[in-house]
Amino acid sequence: MRKQNYFKDNKIEHIDYKDVETLKKFLTPHARIQSHKRSGLPAKFERALALAVKRARFLGLLPYVSR
């Protein structure tokens, strides 16, 4: 059984780096990006998510490391 694509299900066309609450759902407790196996995202969305998380980190919206 395949995992659901969160962005397709919620009709999100563009992954926005300013939407911090959505991005936090795909981070581990140590602020790392979850793997494809855990998140269930296709490669296209995984790349867009990684870019959005990196932009949010650079602007200080998300932490690089969390404990």
N, CA, C, O and CB atoms as a CASP TS submission, in Angstrom:
PFRMAT TS
TARGET T0000
AUTHOR 0000-0000-0000
METHOD Language model
MODEL 1
PARENT N/A
ATOM      1  N   MET     1       0.835  -1.186   0.000  1.00  0.00           N
ATOM      2  CA  MET     1       0.000   0.000   0.000  1.00  0.00           C
ATOM      3  C   MET     1       0.876   1.244   0.000  1.00  0.00           C
ATOM      4  O   MET     1       1.814   1.356   0.789  1.00  0.00           O
ATOM      5  CB  MET     1      -0.948   0.001   1.211  1.00  0.00           C
ATOM      6  N   ARG     2       0.560   2.181  -0.897  1.00  0.00           N
ATOM      7  CA  ARG     2       1.338   3.404  -0.998  1.00  0.00           C
ATOM      8  C   ARG     2       0.853   4.436   0.004  1.00  0.00           C
ATOM      9  O   ARG     2      -0.335   4.510   0.319  1.00  0.00           O
ATOM     10  CB  ARG     2       1.268   3.966  -2.410  1.00  0.00           C
ATOM     11  N   LYS     3       1.790   5.230   0.500  1.00  0.00           N
ATOM     12  CA  LYS     3       1.406   6.309   1.395  1.00  0.00           C
ATOM     13  C   LYS     3       0.796   7.442   0.579  1.00  0.00           C
ATOM     14  O   LYS     3       1.056   7.574  -0.617  1.00  0.00           O
ATOM     15  CB  LYS     3       2.622   6.811   2.216  1.00  0.00           C
ATOM     16  N   GLN     4      -0.003   8.240   1.231  1.00  0.00           N
ATOM     17  CA  GLN     4      -0.684   9.329   0.558  1.00  0.00           C
ATOM     18  C   GLN     4       0.266  10.508   0.348  1.00  0.00           C
ATOM     19  O   GLN     4       1.120  10.793   1.189  1.00  0.00           O
ATOM     20  CB  GLN     4      -1.914   9.767   1.360  1.00  0.00           C
ATOM     21  N   ASN     5       0.103  11.178  -0.775  1.00  0.00           N
ATOM     22  CA  ASN     5       0.853  12.387  -1.058  1.00  0.00           C
ATOM     23  C   ASN     5       0.125  13.552  -0.399  1.00  0.00           C
ATOM     24  O   ASN     5      -0.968  13.922  -0.827  1.00  0.00           O
ATOM     25  CB  ASN     5       1.016  12.612  -2.596  1.00  0.00           C
ATOM     26  N   TYR     6       0.715  14.125   0.627  1.00  0.00           N
ATOM     27  CA  TYR     6       0.075  15.177   1.412  1.00  0.00           C
ATOM     28  C   TYR     6      -0.292  16.381   0.548  1.00  0.00           C
ATOM     29  O   TYR     6      -1.379  16.939   0.696  1.00  0.00           O
ATOM     30  CB  TYR     6       0.990  15.613   2.548  1.00  0.00           C
ATOM     31  N   PHE     7       0.591  16.778  -0.338  1.00  0.00           N
ATOM     32  CA  PHE     7       0.365  17.982  -1.122  1.00  0.00           C
ATOM     33  C   PHE     7      -0.711  17.778  -2.185  1.00  0.00           C
ATOM     34  O   PHE     7      -1.497  18.692  -2.437  1.00  0.00           O
ATOM     35  CB  PHE     7       1.657  18.423  -1.775  1.00  0.00           C
ATOM     36  N   LYS     8      -0.768  16.620  -2.807  1.00  0.00           N
ATOM     37  CA  LYS     8      -1.824  16.333  -3.783  1.00  0.00           C
ATOM     38  C   LYS     8      -3.185  16.231  -3.093  1.00  0.00           C
ATOM     39  O   LYS     8      -4.186  16.732  -3.606  1.00  0.00           O
ATOM     40  CB  LYS     8      -1.515  15.027  -4.545  1.00  0.00           C
ATOM     41  N   ASP     9      -3.216  15.584  -1.935  1.00  0.00           N
ATOM     42  CA  ASP     9      -4.480  15.402  -1.223  1.00  0.00           C
ATOM     43  C   ASP     9      -5.083  16.731  -0.768  1.00  0.00           C
ATOM     44  O   ASP     9      -6.302  16.900  -0.783  1.00  0.00           O
ATOM     45  CB  ASP     9      -4.273  14.497  -0.021  1.00  0.00           C
ATOM     46  N   ASN    10      -4.230  17.668  -0.366  1.00  0.00           N
ATOM     47  CA  ASN    10      -4.700  18.969   0.111  1.00  0.00           C
ATOM     48  C   ASN    10      -4.699  20.037  -0.973  1.00  0.00           C
ATOM     49  O   ASN    10      -4.883  21.222  -0.695  1.00  0.00           O
ATOM     50  CB  ASN    10      -3.849  19.426   1.263  1.00  0.00           C
ATOM     51  N   LYS    11      -4.486  19.599  -2.226  1.00  0.00           N
ATOM     52  CA  LYS    11      -4.523  20.485  -3.389  1.00  0.00           C
ATOM     53  C   LYS    11      -3.566  21.669  -3.241  1.00  0.00           C
ATOM     54  O   LYS    11      -3.923  22.810  -3.533  1.00  0.00           O
ATOM     55  CB  LYS    11      -5.940  20.995  -3.609  1.00  0.00           C
ATOM     56  N   ILE    12      -2.342  21.378  -2.783  1.00  0.00           N
ATOM     57  CA  ILE    12      -1.304  22.400  -2.670  1.00  0.00           C
ATOM     58  C   ILE    12      -0.429  22.292  -3.907  1.00  0.00           C
ATOM     59  O   ILE    12       0.281  21.303  -4.090  1.00  0.00           O
ATOM     60  CB  ILE    12      -0.456  22.233  -1.350  1.00  0.00           C
ATOM     61  N   GLU    13      -0.483  23.312  -4.756  1.00  0.00           N
ATOM     62  CA  GLU    13       0.269  23.296  -6.012  1.00  0.00           C
ATOM     63  C   GLU    13       1.725  23.687  -5.801  1.00  0.00           C
ATOM     64  O   GLU    13       2.631  23.089  -6.382  1.00  0.00           O
ATOM     65  CB  GLU    13      -0.376  24.233  -7.024  1.00  0.00           C
ATOM     66  N   HIS    14       1.940  24.710  -4.955  1.00  0.00           N
ATOM     67  CA  HIS    14       3.276  25.244  -4.744  1.00  0.00           C
ATOM     68  C   HIS    14       3.643  25.114  -3.271  1.00  0.00           C
ATOM     69  O   HIS    14       2.884  25.548  -2.404  1.00  0.00           O
ATOM     70  CB  HIS    14       3.361  26.720  -5.204  1.00  0.00           C
ATOM     71  N   ILE    15       4.792  24.525  -2.978  1.00  0.00           N
ATOM     72  CA  ILE    15       5.254  24.386  -1.596  1.00  0.00           C
ATOM     73  C   ILE    15       5.936  25.692  -1.223  1.00  0.00           C
ATOM     74  O   ILE    15       6.985  26.029  -1.772  1.00  0.00           O
ATOM     75  CB  ILE    15       6.230  23.153  -1.419  1.00  0.00           C
ATOM     76  N   ASP    16       5.342  26.427  -0.287  1.00  0.00           N
ATOM     77  CA  ASP    16       5.820  27.752   0.073  1.00  0.00           C
ATOM     78  C   ASP    16       6.736  27.665   1.282  1.00  0.00           C
ATOM     79  O   ASP    16       6.413  27.000   2.267  1.00  0.00           O
ATOM     80  CB  ASP    16       4.643  28.696   0.355  1.00  0.00           C
ATOM     81  N   TYR    17       7.884  28.339   1.209  1.00  0.00           N
ATOM     82  CA  TYR    17       8.844  28.312   2.315  1.00  0.00           C
ATOM     83  C   TYR    17       8.342  29.110   3.508  1.00  0.00           C
ATOM     84  O   TYR    17       8.855  28.936   4.613  1.00  0.00           O
ATOM     85  CB  TYR    17      10.194  28.856   1.859  1.00  0.00           C
ATOM     86  N   LYS    18       7.348  29.985   3.319  1.00  0.00           N
ATOM     87  CA  LYS    18       6.817  30.783   4.423  1.00  0.00           C
ATOM     88  C   LYS    18       5.755  30.027   5.219  1.00  0.00           C
ATOM     89  O   LYS    18       5.370  30.467   6.302  1.00  0.00           O
ATOM     90  CB  LYS    18       6.232  32.080   3.892  1.00  0.00           C
ATOM     91  N   ASP    19       5.282  28.903   4.703  1.00  0.00           N
ATOM     92  CA  ASP    19       4.279  28.085   5.395  1.00  0.00           C
ATOM     93  C   ASP    19       5.007  27.123   6.327  1.00  0.00           C
ATOM     94  O   ASP    19       5.171  25.942   6.020  1.00  0.00           O
ATOM     95  CB  ASP    19       3.371  27.303   4.375  1.00  0.00           C
ATOM     96  N   VAL    20       5.436  27.646   7.460  1.00  0.00           N
ATOM     97  CA  VAL    20       6.305  26.901   8.375  1.00  0.00           C
ATOM     98  C   VAL    20       5.590  25.712   9.011  1.00  0.00           C
ATOM     99  O   VAL    20       6.207  24.672   9.240  1.00  0.00           O
ATOM    100  CB  VAL    20       6.828  27.824   9.463  1.00  0.00           C
ATOM    101  N   GLU    21       4.312  25.855   9.296  1.00  0.00           N
ATOM    102  CA  GLU    21       3.575  24.772   9.953  1.00  0.00           C
ATOM    103  C   GLU    21       3.502  23.530   9.067  1.00  0.00           C
ATOM    104  O   GLU    21       3.606  22.409   9.564  1.00  0.00           O
ATOM    105  CB  GLU    21       2.161  25.236  10.317  1.00  0.00           C
ATOM    106  N   THR    22       3.327  23.718   7.774  1.00  0.00           N
ATOM    107  CA  THR    22       3.302  22.586   6.848  1.00  0.00           C
ATOM    108  C   THR    22       4.686  21.962   6.730  1.00  0.00           C
ATOM    109  O   THR    22       4.813  20.738   6.689  1.00  0.00           O
ATOM    110  CB  THR    22       2.799  23.029   5.464  1.00  0.00           C
ATOM    111  N   LEU    23       5.710  22.783   6.676  1.00  0.00           N
ATOM    112  CA  LEU    23       7.069  22.266   6.548  1.00  0.00           C
ATOM    113  C   LEU    23       7.486  21.469   7.781  1.00  0.00           C
ATOM    114  O   LEU    23       8.218  20.486   7.664  1.00  0.00           O
ATOM    115  CB  LEU    23       8.047  23.410   6.314  1.00  0.00           C
ATOM    116  N   LYS    24       7.025  21.885   8.959  1.00  0.00           N
ATOM    117  CA  LYS    24       7.383  21.186  10.199  1.00  0.00           C
ATOM    118  C   LYS    24       6.861  19.752  10.228  1.00  0.00           C
ATOM    119  O   LYS    24       7.425  18.902  10.917  1.00  0.00           O
ATOM    120  CB  LYS    24       6.844  21.948  11.399  1.00  0.00           C
ATOM    121  N   LYS    25       5.788  19.478   9.486  1.00  0.00           N
ATOM    122  CA  LYS    25       5.231  18.120   9.454  1.00  0.00           C
ATOM    123  C   LYS    25       6.191  17.132   8.813  1.00  0.00           C
ATOM    124  O   LYS    25       6.095  15.929   9.053  1.00  0.00           O
ATOM    125  CB  LYS    25       3.907  18.109   8.703  1.00  0.00           C
ATOM    126  N   PHE    26       7.116  17.630   7.997  1.00  0.00           N
ATOM    127  CA  PHE    26       8.043  16.769   7.277  1.00  0.00           C
ATOM    128  C   PHE    26       9.443  16.792   7.866  1.00  0.00           C
ATOM    129  O   PHE    26      10.397  16.358   7.220  1.00  0.00           O
ATOM    130  CB  PHE    26       8.100  17.172   5.835  1.00  0.00           C
ATOM    131  N   LEU    27       9.575  17.303   9.106  1.00  0.00           N
ATOM    132  CA  LEU    27      10.858  17.315   9.794  1.00  0.00           C
ATOM    133  C   LEU    27      10.828  16.338  10.960  1.00  0.00           C
ATOM    134  O   LEU    27       9.784  16.129  11.578  1.00  0.00           O
ATOM    135  CB  LEU    27      11.202  18.735  10.285  1.00  0.00           C
ATOM    136  N   THR    28      11.972  15.743  11.256  1.00  0.00           N
ATOM    137  CA  THR    28      12.106  14.878  12.417  1.00  0.00           C
ATOM    138  C   THR    28      12.244  15.742  13.664  1.00  0.00           C
ATOM    139  O   THR    28      12.400  16.956  13.537  1.00  0.00           O
ATOM    140  CB  THR    28      13.321  13.923  12.266  1.00  0.00           C
ATOM    141  N   PRO    29      12.194  15.166  14.864  1.00  0.00           N
ATOM    142  CA  PRO    29      12.395  15.963  16.080  1.00  0.00           C
ATOM    143  C   PRO    29      13.760  16.653  16.150  1.00  0.00           C
ATOM    144  O   PRO    29      13.927  17.628  16.883  1.00  0.00           O
ATOM    145  CB  PRO    29      12.229  15.083  17.287  1.00  0.00           C
ATOM    146  N   HIS    30      14.727  16.154  15.394  1.00  0.00           N
ATOM    147  CA  HIS    30      16.045  16.790  15.354  1.00  0.00           C
ATOM    148  C   HIS    30      16.162  17.769  14.209  1.00  0.00           C
ATOM    149  O   HIS    30      17.268  18.189  13.870  1.00  0.00           O
ATOM    150  CB  HIS    30      17.132  15.745  15.243  1.00  0.00           C
ATOM    151  N   ALA    31      15.035  18.147  13.597  1.00  0.00           N
ATOM    152  CA  ALA    31      14.935  19.140  12.518  1.00  0.00           C
ATOM    153  C   ALA    31      15.575  18.668  11.220  1.00  0.00           C
ATOM    154  O   ALA    31      16.033  19.493  10.429  1.00  0.00           O
ATOM    155  CB  ALA    31      15.579  20.436  12.949  1.00  0.00           C
ATOM    156  N   ARG    32      15.617  17.382  10.987  1.00  0.00           N
ATOM    157  CA  ARG    32      16.085  16.858   9.705  1.00  0.00           C
ATOM    158  C   ARG    32      14.875  16.591   8.819  1.00  0.00           C
ATOM    159  O   ARG    32      13.772  16.359   9.314  1.00  0.00           O
ATOM    160  CB  ARG    32      16.934  15.558   9.898  1.00  0.00           C
ATOM    161  N   ILE    33      15.086  16.625   7.521  1.00  0.00           N
ATOM    162  CA  ILE    33      14.009  16.346   6.583  1.00  0.00           C
ATOM    163  C   ILE    33      13.752  14.840   6.570  1.00  0.00           C
ATOM    164  O   ILE    33      14.689  14.049   6.466  1.00  0.00           O
ATOM    165  CB  ILE    33      14.358  16.870   5.152  1.00  0.00           C
ATOM    166  N   GLN    34      12.478  14.444   6.675  1.00  0.00           N
ATOM    167  CA  GLN    34      12.135  13.023   6.682  1.00  0.00           C
ATOM    168  C   GLN    34      12.446  12.383   5.335  1.00  0.00           C
ATOM    169  O   GLN    34      12.431  13.038   4.293  1.00  0.00           O
ATOM    170  CB  GLN    34      10.654  12.831   7.028  1.00  0.00           C
ATOM    171  N   SER    35      12.723  11.104   5.386  1.00  0.00           N
ATOM    172  CA  SER    35      13.030  10.366   4.166  1.00  0.00           C
ATOM    173  C   SER    35      11.763  10.127   3.345  1.00  0.00           C
ATOM    174  O   SER    35      10.643  10.313   3.819  1.00  0.00           O
ATOM    175  CB  SER    35      13.707   9.028   4.506  1.00  0.00           C
ATOM    176  N   HIS    36      11.976   9.718   2.124  1.00  0.00           N
ATOM    177  CA  HIS    36      10.863   9.416   1.217  1.00  0.00           C
ATOM    178  C   HIS    36      10.002   8.289   1.777  1.00  0.00           C
ATOM    179  O   HIS    36       8.780   8.313   1.637  1.00  0.00           O
ATOM    180  CB  HIS    36      11.390   9.036  -0.179  1.00  0.00           C
ATOM    181  N   LYS    37      10.626   7.316   2.399  1.00  0.00           N
ATOM    182  CA  LYS    37       9.879   6.176   2.926  1.00  0.00           C
ATOM    183  C   LYS    37       8.928   6.591   4.040  1.00  0.00           C
ATOM    184  O   LYS    37       7.840   6.030   4.164  1.00  0.00           O
ATOM    185  CB  LYS    37      10.836   5.111   3.435  1.00  0.00           C
ATOM    186  N   ARG    38       9.325   7.563   4.849  1.00  0.00           N
ATOM    187  CA  ARG    38       8.466   8.002   5.949  1.00  0.00           C
ATOM    188  C   ARG    38       7.430   9.021   5.507  1.00  0.00           C
ATOM    189  O   ARG    38       6.290   8.993   5.972  1.00  0.00           O
ATOM    190  CB  ARG    38       9.305   8.585   7.059  1.00  0.00           C
ATOM    191  N   SER    39       7.819   9.915   4.615  1.00  0.00           N
ATOM    192  CA  SER    39       6.900  10.983   4.217  1.00  0.00           C
ATOM    193  C   SER    39       5.925  10.531   3.140  1.00  0.00           C
ATOM    194  O   SER    39       4.800  11.027   3.087  1.00  0.00           O
ATOM    195  CB  SER    39       7.679  12.183   3.724  1.00  0.00           C
ATOM    196  N   GLY    40       6.335   9.592   2.273  1.00  0.00           N
ATOM    197  CA  GLY    40       5.472   9.107   1.216  1.00  0.00           C
ATOM    198  C   GLY    40       5.363  10.048   0.030  1.00  0.00           C
ATOM    199  O   GLY    40       4.461   9.907  -0.796  1.00  0.00           O
ATOM    200  N   LEU    41       6.278  11.007  -0.060  1.00  0.00           N
ATOM    201  CA  LEU    41       6.228  11.970  -1.156  1.00  0.00           C
ATOM    202  C   LEU    41       6.966  11.447  -2.381  1.00  0.00           C
ATOM    203  O   LEU    41       7.981  10.763  -2.249  1.00  0.00           O
ATOM    204  CB  LEU    41       6.824  13.308  -0.718  1.00  0.00           C
ATOM    205  N   PRO    42       6.464  11.761  -3.572  1.00  0.00           N
ATOM    206  CA  PRO    42       7.217  11.439  -4.791  1.00  0.00           C
ATOM    207  C   PRO    42       8.463  12.323  -4.888  1.00  0.00           C
ATOM    208  O   PRO    42       8.581  13.322  -4.178  1.00  0.00           O
ATOM    209  CB  PRO    42       6.325  11.619  -6.053  1.00  0.00           C
ATOM    210  N   ALA    43       9.377  11.952  -5.763  1.00  0.00           N
ATOM    211  CA  ALA    43      10.653  12.646  -5.877  1.00  0.00           C
ATOM    212  C   ALA    43      10.472  14.127  -6.222  1.00  0.00           C
ATOM    213  O   ALA    43      11.203  14.974  -5.709  1.00  0.00           O
ATOM    214  CB  ALA    43      11.517  11.971  -6.929  1.00  0.00           C
ATOM    215  N   LYS    44       9.525  14.439  -7.069  1.00  0.00           N
ATOM    216  CA  LYS    44       9.289  15.827  -7.472  1.00  0.00           C
ATOM    217  C   LYS    44       8.933  16.696  -6.267  1.00  0.00           C
ATOM    218  O   LYS    44       9.462  17.798  -6.118  1.00  0.00           O
ATOM    219  CB  LYS    44       8.168  15.896  -8.520  1.00  0.00           C
ATOM    220  N   PHE    45       8.047  16.210  -5.415  1.00  0.00           N
ATOM    221  CA  PHE    45       7.644  16.960  -4.235  1.00  0.00           C
ATOM    222  C   PHE    45       8.734  16.940  -3.176  1.00  0.00           C
ATOM    223  O   PHE    45       8.877  17.900  -2.419  1.00  0.00           O
ATOM    224  CB  PHE    45       6.348  16.399  -3.666  1.00  0.00           C
ATOM    225  N   GLU    46       9.499  15.868  -3.111  1.00  0.00           N
ATOM    226  CA  GLU    46      10.600  15.771  -2.153  1.00  0.00           C
ATOM    227  C   GLU    46      11.654  16.844  -2.437  1.00  0.00           C
ATOM    228  O   GLU    46      12.178  17.468  -1.514  1.00  0.00           O
ATOM    229  CB  GLU    46      11.238  14.366  -2.203  1.00  0.00           C
ATOM    230  N   ARG    47      11.957  17.048  -3.707  1.00  0.00           N
ATOM    231  CA  ARG    47      12.933  18.084  -4.081  1.00  0.00           C
ATOM    232  C   ARG    47      12.409  19.478  -3.769  1.00  0.00           C
ATOM    233  O   ARG    47      13.150  20.322  -3.262  1.00  0.00           O
ATOM    234  CB  ARG    47      13.278  17.981  -5.573  1.00  0.00           C
ATOM    235  N   ALA    48      11.143  19.724  -4.066  1.00  0.00           N
ATOM    236  CA  ALA    48      10.550  21.034  -3.785  1.00  0.00           C
ATOM    237  C   ALA    48      10.479  21.287  -2.280  1.00  0.00           C
ATOM    238  O   ALA    48      10.688  22.412  -1.828  1.00  0.00           O
ATOM    239  CB  ALA    48       9.145  21.133  -4.406  1.00  0.00           C
ATOM    240  N   LEU    49      10.189  20.251  -1.514  1.00  0.00           N
ATOM    241  CA  LEU    49      10.141  20.375  -0.062  1.00  0.00           C
ATOM    242  C   LEU    49      11.522  20.699   0.489  1.00  0.00           C
ATOM    243  O   LEU    49      11.657  21.563   1.355  1.00  0.00           O
ATOM    244  CB  LEU    49       9.601  19.085   0.573  1.00  0.00           C
ATOM    245  N   ALA    50      12.542  20.017  -0.002  1.00  0.00           N
ATOM    246  CA  ALA    50      13.905  20.261   0.468  1.00  0.00           C
ATOM    247  C   ALA    50      14.330  21.694   0.179  1.00  0.00           C
ATOM    248  O   ALA    50      14.963  22.334   1.019  1.00  0.00           O
ATOM    249  CB  ALA    50      14.883  19.279  -0.188  1.00  0.00           C
ATOM    250  N   LEU    51      13.989  22.197  -0.991  1.00  0.00           N
ATOM    251  CA  LEU    51      14.329  23.571  -1.349  1.00  0.00           C
ATOM    252  C   LEU    51      13.601  24.561  -0.439  1.00  0.00           C
ATOM    253  O   LEU    51      14.195  25.544   0.005  1.00  0.00           O
ATOM    254  CB  LEU    51      13.982  23.844  -2.823  1.00  0.00           C
ATOM    255  N   ALA    52      12.327  24.313  -0.161  1.00  0.00           N
ATOM    256  CA  ALA    52      11.547  25.203   0.707  1.00  0.00           C
ATOM    257  C   ALA    52      12.086  25.188   2.131  1.00  0.00           C
ATOM    258  O   ALA    52      12.164  26.237   2.770  1.00  0.00           O
ATOM    259  CB  ALA    52      10.066  24.796   0.702  1.00  0.00           C
ATOM    260  N   VAL    53      12.460  24.010   2.639  1.00  0.00           N
ATOM    261  CA  VAL    53      13.003  23.914   3.996  1.00  0.00           C
ATOM    262  C   VAL    53      14.337  24.647   4.078  1.00  0.00           C
ATOM    263  O   VAL    53      14.599  25.348   5.056  1.00  0.00           O
ATOM    264  CB  VAL    53      13.174  22.433   4.415  1.00  0.00           C
ATOM    265  N   LYS    54      15.175  24.493   3.065  1.00  0.00           N
ATOM    266  CA  LYS    54      16.474  25.172   3.071  1.00  0.00           C
ATOM    267  C   LYS    54      16.319  26.685   3.019  1.00  0.00           C
ATOM    268  O   LYS    54      17.068  27.405   3.679  1.00  0.00           O
ATOM    269  CB  LYS    54      17.320  24.701   1.895  1.00  0.00           C
ATOM    270  N   ARG    55      15.358  27.176   2.243  1.00  0.00           N
ATOM    271  CA  ARG    55      15.105  28.618   2.192  1.00  0.00           C
ATOM    272  C   ARG    55      14.585  29.128   3.534  1.00  0.00           C
ATOM    273  O   ARG    55      15.001  30.187   4.003  1.00  0.00           O
ATOM    274  CB  ARG    55      14.099  28.949   1.074  1.00  0.00           C
ATOM    275  N   ALA    56      13.674  28.370   4.153  1.00  0.00           N
ATOM    276  CA  ALA    56      13.124  28.777   5.449  1.00  0.00           C
ATOM    277  C   ALA    56      14.211  28.780   6.519  1.00  0.00           C
ATOM    278  O   ALA    56      14.212  29.645   7.395  1.00  0.00           O
ATOM    279  CB  ALA    56      11.973  27.843   5.865  1.00  0.00           C
ATOM    280  N   ARG    57      15.128  27.829   6.459  1.00  0.00           N
ATOM    281  CA  ARG    57      16.239  27.803   7.416  1.00  0.00           C
ATOM    282  C   ARG    57      17.141  29.011   7.229  1.00  0.00           C
ATOM    283  O   ARG    57      17.569  29.624   8.207  1.00  0.00           O
ATOM    284  CB  ARG    57      17.052  26.512   7.265  1.00  0.00           C
ATOM    285  N   PHE    58      17.431  29.356   5.982  1.00  0.00           N
ATOM    286  CA  PHE    58      18.316  30.474   5.694  1.00  0.00           C
ATOM    287  C   PHE    58      17.726  31.787   6.219  1.00  0.00           C
ATOM    288  O   PHE    58      18.462  32.646   6.705  1.00  0.00           O
ATOM    289  CB  PHE    58      18.575  30.571   4.185  1.00  0.00           C
ATOM    290  N   LEU    59      16.414  31.943   6.123  1.00  0.00           N
ATOM    291  CA  LEU    59      15.756  33.155   6.599  1.00  0.00           C
ATOM    292  C   LEU    59      15.462  33.133   8.094  1.00  0.00           C
ATOM    293  O   LEU    59      14.977  34.122   8.644  1.00  0.00           O
ATOM    294  CB  LEU    59      14.480  33.364   5.846  1.00  0.00           C
ATOM    295  N   GLY    60      15.751  32.015   8.754  1.00  0.00           N
ATOM    296  CA  GLY    60      15.555  31.931  10.194  1.00  0.00           C
ATOM    297  C   GLY    60      14.158  31.521  10.604  1.00  0.00           C
ATOM    298  O   GLY    60      13.801  31.654  11.775  1.00  0.00           O
ATOM    299  N   LEU    61      13.361  31.028   9.680  1.00  0.00           N
ATOM    300  CA  LEU    61      12.005  30.595  10.016  1.00  0.00           C
ATOM    301  C   LEU    61      11.993  29.196  10.622  1.00  0.00           C
ATOM    302  O   LEU    61      11.111  28.871  11.417  1.00  0.00           O
ATOM    303  CB  LEU    61      11.120  30.630   8.778  1.00  0.00           C
ATOM    304  N   LEU    62      12.964  28.370  10.251  1.00  0.00           N
ATOM    305  CA  LEU    62      13.113  27.011  10.787  1.00  0.00           C
ATOM    306  C   LEU    62      14.523  26.848  11.327  1.00  0.00           C
ATOM    307  O   LEU    62      15.455  27.478  10.826  1.00  0.00           O
ATOM    308  CB  LEU    62      12.812  25.934   9.698  1.00  0.00           C
ATOM    309  N   PRO    63      14.692  26.008  12.345  1.00  0.00           N
ATOM    310  CA  PRO    63      16.045  25.801  12.870  1.00  0.00           C
ATOM    311  C   PRO    63      16.837  24.817  11.990  1.00  0.00           C
ATOM    312  O   PRO    63      16.263  23.957  11.321  1.00  0.00           O
ATOM    313  CB  PRO    63      15.978  25.279  14.325  1.00  0.00           C
ATOM    314  N   TYR    64      18.151  24.967  12.011  1.00  0.00           N
ATOM    315  CA  TYR    64      19.005  23.997  11.330  1.00  0.00           C
ATOM    316  C   TYR    64      19.093  22.718  12.160  1.00  0.00           C
ATOM    317  O   TYR    64      19.038  21.613  11.621  1.00  0.00           O
ATOM    318  CB  TYR    64      20.418  24.586  11.081  1.00  0.00           C
ATOM    319  N   VAL    65      19.233  22.882  13.492  1.00  0.00           N
ATOM    320  CA  VAL    65      19.368  21.759  14.407  1.00  0.00           C
ATOM    321  C   VAL    65      18.470  22.030  15.607  1.00  0.00           C
ATOM    322  O   VAL    65      18.377  23.162  16.082  1.00  0.00           O
ATOM    323  CB  VAL    65      20.859  21.548  14.844  1.00  0.00           C
ATOM    324  N   SER    66      17.813  20.986  16.090  1.00  0.00           N
ATOM    325  CA  SER    66      16.945  21.142  17.257  1.00  0.00           C
ATOM    326  C   SER    66      17.191  19.964  18.193  1.00  0.00           C
ATOM    327  O   SER    66      17.477  18.849  17.757  1.00  0.00           O
ATOM    328  CB  SER    66      15.433  21.228  16.840  1.00  0.00           C
ATOM    329  N   ARG    67      17.072  20.234  19.472  1.00  0.00           N
ATOM    330  CA  ARG    67      17.258  19.164  20.449  1.00  0.00           C
ATOM    331  C   ARG    67      16.104  19.089  21.389  1.00  0.00           C
ATOM    332  O   ARG    67      16.089  18.242  22.282  1.00  0.00           O
ATOM    333  CB  ARG    67      18.531  19.354  21.224  1.00  0.00           C
TER
END
